[in-house]
Amino acid sequence: MSDAADPRTRGSHYTRFVTNLTISVSDDVLRRVRVEAAVQGMSVSRFVGRVLEDKFLADDAYERAMTDFLAGEPYLAPPPRADGRAWPTRDEMHRRGASL
């Protein structure tokens, strides 16, 4: 996505306040980050910021999806039995002599 089409930026500057961050990485990681930032046409600083934003957006989306999933009904309901009887409960399954 180009910076012009990205809602997080307008032109060559961020639309909100940003804070500088100093990080330590190996020479190999720095070399790869520089190459990838150049390929995407952005500074190393903007590239690293974008990677972190994307990661947190994905984490937030996962958390929302998991919360929605866990708030719902059980995902897999047992299929109906051919004879029309109800499936035994967990307690019934573990009683001796239970008729299934």
C-alpha positions in Angstrom: 0.0 0.0 0.0 1.4 3.4 -0.9 1.8 6.1 1.8 -0.9 8.2 0.0 -3.5 5.4 0.2 -2.5 4.4 3.8 -4.8 6.0 6.4 -1.9 6.0 8.9 0.1 8.6 6.9 -0.5 11.6 4.7 2.2 12.4 2.2 5.6 12.1 3.9 4.6 12.6 7.5 2.5 10.9 10.1 -0.9 12.3 10.9 -0.4 11.9 14.6 2.4 12.5 17.1 5.2 10.0 17.1 7.9 9.2 19.6 11.4 8.1 18.7 12.6 4.7 19.8 16.1 3.3 20.0 16.5 -0.4 19.4 19.5 -2.7 19.2 19.6 -5.3 16.4 22.4 -7.4 14.9 24.1 -6.3 11.7 22.3 -9.0 9.7 18.9 -7.8 10.9 19.7 -4.2 10.2 20.9 -5.1 6.7 17.7 -6.9 6.0 15.5 -4.1 7.4 17.4 -1.5 5.3 16.8 -3.6 2.1 13.1 -4.2 2.9 12.5 -0.6 3.7 14.2 0.5 0.5 12.1 -2.0 -1.5 8.9 -0.5 0.0 10.2 3.0 -0.5 10.3 4.2 3.1 12.8 5.0 5.8 14.0 2.4 8.2 12.3 4.2 11.0 8.9 4.3 9.2 9.3 0.6 8.1 10.0 -0.6 11.7 7.1 1.5 12.9 4.8 0.0 10.3 5.9 -3.6 11.1 5.1 -3.0 14.8 1.7 -1.3 14.0 0.8 -4.2 11.7 1.8 -6.8 14.4 -0.3 -5.0 17.0 -3.3 -4.6 14.7 -3.1 -8.4 13.9 -2.9 -9.2 17.7 -5.9 -7.0 18.4 -7.9 -8.6 15.6 -7.0 -12.1 16.9 -8.0 -11.1 20.4 -11.4 -9.8 19.3 -12.0 -12.9 17.2 -11.1 -15.2 20.1 -13.3 -13.3 22.5 -16.2 -13.4 20.0 -15.7 -17.1 19.5 -15.5 -18.0 23.2 -18.6 -15.9 23.9 -20.7 -17.9 21.5 -22.3 -21.3 21.7 -20.2 -24.5 21.4 -18.7 -24.6 17.9 -19.4 -28.3 17.2 -22.7 -29.8 18.2 -23.0 -33.6 18.1 -24.9 -34.9 15.2 -28.3 -36.3 15.9 -28.4 -40.0 16.5 -30.0 -42.3 13.9 -32.4 -43.8 16.5 -33.6 -40.4 17.7 -32.4 -40.9 21.3 -30.4 -38.1 23.0 -26.7 -38.5 23.4 -25.6 -39.5 26.9 -24.2 -36.8 29.2 -20.6 -36.9 30.4 -21.8 -38.2 33.8 -23.9 -40.9 32.2 -20.9 -42.0 30.1 -18.8 -42.6 33.2 -21.3 -44.5 35.3 -20.9 -48.3 35.3 -23.5 -50.1 33.4 -24.8 -47.1 31.5 -26.9 -48.0 28.5 -25.7 -46.1 25.4 
